[in-house]
Amino acid sequence: MDWNDDGLADLIVGEHNGHVKYFMAVTADSLTEMDDLQAAGEYINGGLVSAPAVFDWNNDSLNDLLVGFASPETGSTIKLYLNTGSAGNPILAAGVDVLCGGEPFGAYGCTPCLYDLDQDGLTDIVYGETAGGLYFCKNTGTVSSPVFAAPERLQSDAGNIFLELNSSPFVTDWNQDTYPDILAGRGESGYLFAFLSPYTTGIAFGDNTGYGLSSTVCQNPVSSSITIEVNMNQTGVIDASLYNISGRMIQNIGTGELHSGMNSIQFAVDEFPSGVYLLRLSNETEAVSKLITIIGGLR
């Protein structure tokens, strides 16, 4: 992120006391600590545990700042600081509450990330919270005037995403398959989770109007082999791959033509270390993913 428009990547981070730190790049691999960021002539401080995100909010080609906080009694826990300066000399206006569904964000410890998750051309808000959930707020406004709908709880194959404490998301194409994935940290434990999306929406698995692809893992956890029942509306070629929890493919199980109706696929997993994995089945139009737990494998 180039905060001061000098062609070098700078670093902006939050801290526990609510301030926002600015580290300016002096070379491609060297940073210097600058004064904490200010808005309307005062240091930014909307509560404890600030979580900043840089984004051109009003489409004027200037870096604006969104900051999540952990103090709902001060109003919204996500505030917007518009850049009223220039690209090379950002000057931030006083913070204003960001609304979702017409109401201030009320979650404690918001950690906002900005990304067009549903791929409709408008940047949405994805955020975590102290309670560990991950949420999506759809942008129903315009490119230069965002308006956000009420939060929707994000889900994985296992149901509502719940990371126990201090979830902090970042949306990116992690495995370079053109689909938006979510990386999310979990506070205190130090773990980083990857939630891979087989669809460009990044929210749902689609309506499956093509091959009607659906699958069931017959046993979970497993120890030596996995049996998957795959239901198809019509004959088609399916590709199966196994990913580790960090989102890296560890084995392409292979492709094969399945017939209309119920099919059974079996493959060995005793060569993999014990742990949680993501099994992904896909064809040219659809995909489904299942979390599986391997026990008693290689250690």
C-alpha positions in Angstrom: 0.0 0.0 0.0 1.6 3.3 -1.2 0.2 5.8 1.3 2.1 8.9 0.1 2.2 8.1 -3.6 5.9 7.9 -4.0 6.0 4.5 -5.7 7.1 2.6 -2.6 5.0 0.2 -0.4 4.3 1.7 3.0 2.9 0.1 6.1 -0.1 1.2 8.2 -1.0 -0.8 11.3 -3.2 -0.5 14.3 -2.3 -1.0 17.9 -3.9 -1.8 21.3 -4.2 1.8 22.5 -6.4 2.8 19.4 -3.7 4.8 17.6 -2.8 4.1 13.9 0.9 3.7 13.2 2.5 4.8 9.9 5.8 3.3 8.6 7.0 5.1 5.5 9.1 3.2 3.0 12.4 5.0 2.3 13.7 2.2 -0.1 12.0 -0.9 -1.5 13.2 -2.9 1.6 13.5 -0.2 4.3 10.8 1.5 6.5 11.0 4.4 8.9 8.5 5.0 11.7 6.6 8.3 11.2 4.2 10.1 13.6 1.0 8.3 14.3 -1.8 9.2 11.8 -4.0 12.2 12.6 -7.5 13.2 11.6 -8.8 16.8 11.8 -5.6 17.7 13.6 -5.8 15.0 16.4 -4.4 11.5 16.7 -6.9 8.8 15.5 -8.3 7.1 18.6 -11.8 5.7 18.5 -11.2 3.2 21.3 -9.0 0.2 21.9 -7.4 -2.1 19.4 -7.5 -0.2 16.1 -7.6 -2.1 12.8 -7.0 0.1 9.8 -7.8 -0.6 6.1 -6.8 1.7 3.3 -9.4 2.2 0.5 -10.5 4.9 -2.0 -13.9 5.3 -0.5 -15.4 8.0 -2.8 -13.5 7.1 -6.0 -11.5 10.3 -6.2 -8.1 8.5 -6.6 -7.0 9.3 -3.0 -6.3 6.9 -0.2 -9.0 7.1 2.5 -8.9 5.2 5.8 -11.3 2.8 7.5 -10.6 1.9 11.1 -12.2 -0.8 13.2 -12.2 -0.3 17.0 -13.1 -2.3 20.1 -15.3 0.4 21.8 -18.9 0.3 20.7 -19.9 2.9 23.3 -18.2 5.6 21.2 -20.6 4.9 18.3 -19.9 2.7 15.3 -17.0 0.4 15.7 -15.9 1.1 12.1 -15.1 4.7 11.2 -14.3 6.4 7.9 -11.6 9.1 7.6 -11.7 10.8 4.2 -8.6 12.1 2.6 -9.1 15.8 1.9 -5.4 16.4 1.0 -3.6 15.1 -2.1 -2.1 11.8 -3.3 1.3 12.8 -2.1 0.2 14.6 1.1 -2.8 12.8 2.7 -4.8 14.9 5.1 -7.6 13.0 6.9 -10.9 14.6 8.0 -12.6 13.8 11.2 -14.0 10.2 11.5 -17.6 9.5 10.7 -19.5 6.3 11.5 -19.8 3.7 8.8 -23.3 2.2 8.7 -24.6 -1.2 7.7 -28.2 -1.7 7.1 -28.7 1.9 8.2 -27.2 1.3 11.7 -23.7 1.8 13.1 -21.6 -1.3 13.4 -22.1 -2.7 16.9 -19.8 -5.6 16.9 -16.9 -5.4 19.4 -13.4 -5.4 17.9 -14.3 -4.9 14.2 -11.4 -5.8 11.8 -12.6 -4.6 8.4 -11.3 -5.7 5.0 -12.6 -4.2 1.7 -13.1 -6.4 -1.3 -15.6 -7.0 -4.0 -16.6 -10.4 -2.6 -19.7 -11.0 -4.7 -17.9 -9.8 -7.8 -20.6 -7.2 -8.8 -18.2 -4.4 -9.4 -18.7 -2.8 -6.0 -16.4 -3.1 -3.0 -17.9 -4.8 0.0 -16.9 -5.0 3.6 -15.8 -8.3 5.2 -15.0 -8.0 8.9 -14.1 -10.1 11.9 -14.8 -9.4 15.6 -13.7 -10.3 19.1 -16.4 -13.0 19.3 -14.7 -14.8 16.4 -17.3 -14.6 13.6 -16.8 -13.4 10.0 -19.3 -11.2 8.3 -20.1 -9.8 4.9 -21.8 -6.4 4.2 -22.9 -6.1 0.6 -22.3 -2.7 -1.1 -25.7 -1.7 -2.5 -24.6 1.8 -3.4 -22.3 3.0 -6.1 -18.6 3.1 -6.7 -18.3 6.7 -5.5 -21.0 6.5 -2.8 -20.9 3.1 -1.0 -24.0 2.0 1.0 -23.7 -1.2 3.0 -26.5 -3.7 3.8 -26.9 -5.4 7.1 -24.2 -8.0 8.0 -24.5 -11.6 6.8 -22.7 -14.3 8.6 -20.1 -16.0 6.4 -20.2 -19.8 6.2 -18.0 -22.7 5.2 -18.9 -26.3 4.5 -18.9 -26.8 8.3 -21.5 -24.1 8.9 -21.0 -20.6 10.3 -17.4 -19.6 10.5 -16.3 -19.3 14.1 -12.7 -18.7 15.0 -13.3 -18.5 18.8 -11.6 -15.2 19.4 -10.5 -12.0 17.6 -11.1 -13.1 14.0 -9.3 -10.9 11.4 -10.0 -11.5 7.7 -8.1 -10.7 4.5 -9.7 -11.5 1.1 -7.4 -12.5 -1.8 -7.1 -15.1 -4.5 -5.0 -17.3 -2.3 -4.6 -20.3 -4.7 -4.7 -18.2 -7.9 -7.8 -19.9 -9.4 -9.5 -16.5 -10.1 -11.9 -16.9 -7.1 -11.8 -14.8 -4.0 -10.7 -16.7 -0.9 -10.6 -15.6 2.7 -7.6 -15.8 5.0 -8.5 -15.3 8.6 -6.3 -15.1 11.7 -7.5 -16.2 15.2 -6.3 -14.2 18.1 -3.9 -15.5 20.8 -3.6 -19.0 19.2 -1.6 -17.6 16.3 -3.3 -19.8 13.7 -4.1 -18.6 10.2 -7.0 -20.3 8.3 -7.8 -20.3 4.6 -11.4 -20.6 3.4 -11.3 -21.4 -0.4 -14.1 -20.3 -2.6 -15.0 -22.4 -5.7 -17.3 -19.6 -7.0 -16.7 -16.0 -7.9 -19.4 -14.9 -5.4 -17.3 -16.1 -2.5 -20.4 -16.5 -0.4 -22.5 -19.5 -1.6 -21.9 -22.6 -3.5 -24.2 -21.5 -6.3 -27.5 -23.0 -7.5 -26.0 -26.1 -9.1 -28.2 -25.7 -12.2 -25.7 -27.4 -14.5 -24.6 -31.0 -13.5 -26.3 -30.8 -10.2 -23.0 -31.7 -8.5 -23.4 -32.7 -4.8 -21.3 -35.0 -2.6 -21.3 -36.7 0.7 -18.3 -38.0 2.6 -19.3 -41.4 4.0 -17.0 -41.3 7.0 -15.5 -38.4 8.8 -12.9 -38.5 10.4 -11.1 -41.1 8.3 -7.9 -43.1 8.8 -6.9 -45.1 5.8 -9.3 -44.2 2.9 -12.1 -41.9 2.0 -15.3 -42.9 0.3 -17.3 -40.1 -1.4 -20.7 -40.4 -2.9 -21.2 -38.0 -5.8 -24.6 -37.3 -7.2 -24.9 -36.0 -10.8 -27.8 -34.8 -12.9 -26.0 -35.9 -16.0 -22.8 -37.6 -17.1 -19.7 -35.4 -16.8 -16.0 -35.3 -15.9 -15.1 -34.5 -12.3 -11.7 -33.4 -10.9 -10.9 -34.1 -7.3 -8.1 -32.4 -5.3 -7.0 -32.4 -1.7 -5.9 -29.2 0.0 -4.3 -28.6 3.4 -5.8 -26.1 5.8 -3.5 -23.4 4.6 -5.0 -23.6 1.1 -2.2 -25.4 -0.7 -3.1 -28.3 -3.0 -1.3 -31.4 -1.7 -2.6 -33.9 -4.2 -4.7 -33.9 -7.3 -6.6 -37.1 -6.9 -7.4 -37.1 -10.6 -10.2 -36.7 -13.0 -12.8 -39.2 -14.2 -16.1 -39.4 -16.0 -19.1 -40.0 -13.7 -22.5 -41.1 -14.8 -25.9 -39.6 -14.1 -27.1 -40.5 -10.6 -25.1 -41.6 -7.6 -21.4 -42.5 -8.0 -18.9 -43.7 -5.4 -15.3 -42.6 -5.3 -12.7 -44.0 -3.0 -9.0 -43.1 -2.5 -6.3 -43.7 0.1 -5.3 -41.1 2.7 -2.9 -43.1 4.9 0.1 -41.4 3.3 -1.0 -37.9 4.6 -0.2 -36.6 8.1 -3.0 -36.4 10.6 -5.0 -33.1 10.4 -7.8 -31.2 8.8 -8.0 -31.0 5.0 -10.3 -29.6 2.3 -11.5 -31.9 -0.4 -12.7 -30.2 -3.6 -14.7 -31.7 -6.4 -15.2 -29.6 -9.5 -16.2 -29.6 -13.2 -16.2 -26.8 -15.7 -19.2 -25.0 -14.1 -19.5 -26.1 -10.5 -17.6 -27.1 -7.4 -18.2 -28.4 -3.9 -15.8 -28.6 -1.0 -15.8 -30.7 2.1 -13.7 -30.5 5.3 -12.3 -33.8 6.3 -10.2 -34.9 9.2 -7.5 -37.6 8.8 -6.5 -39.4 11.9 -3.7 -42.0 12.3 -1.9 -41.0 9.2 1.8 -40.2 8.9 3.2 -38.0 11.7 
